[in-house]
């Protein structure tokens, strides 16, 4: 018995890297999987059916069920067709993992409008485009469901040279929190995922190129967290964010300090005098330990 027997999952950007690992693991646990991938380059150019087709073959060779879809997540029509592919092939959608993404990393001064727009379109708008028809289907079907949106520590914490990517990922975080509230009355659980892994998208980022790091941060090490989120192991949880990578999984939360109060209204001088209460200690987030 698998954790996902009888479930149907859509995974976007599943032709390689994190998405491929998610698809293989969820299929191994019994889910029928729609493997979506446009098959483009890491910066969003071009397209090919070969990447999605190869993952489908891997799943089928292992005895699982899967179909491919090649639509772009960045259009409403594409998102609707991704959902339709699952319903046509398997009759329903129980799980959505929004994973598709691209990178065009550069400092803000070097970021032209096109490089800003396409990153936001694929990540943030793409999450909306696929989620809306799937959420609507789950609501109308009345059997609940689980949606996992891939955010990033770049959006939640920050990373040099990723203003476009970080802004999109922060937007996904806000989208996730709001949708989790909307989904509660329908039994639709919504999660945020902040992964770290060496993939085609990240292998040339600073500190990611060594064989030791590639082994430690393999994308397969993130997928068990996704399996936990979409299975009944976490059936009482929604609206939460998990960091996952290497040997670590941890919840990420926005927290508030004790702060300063003044019945007459807080002044700038009050804030300066109570900085130890207003500000939290700067403790770097250790992704590896």
Order of alpha helices (4+ residues) and beta strands (2+ residues): beta-alpha-beta-alpha-beta-alpha-beta-alpha-alpha-beta-alpha-alpha-beta-alpha-alpha-beta-beta-alpha-alpha
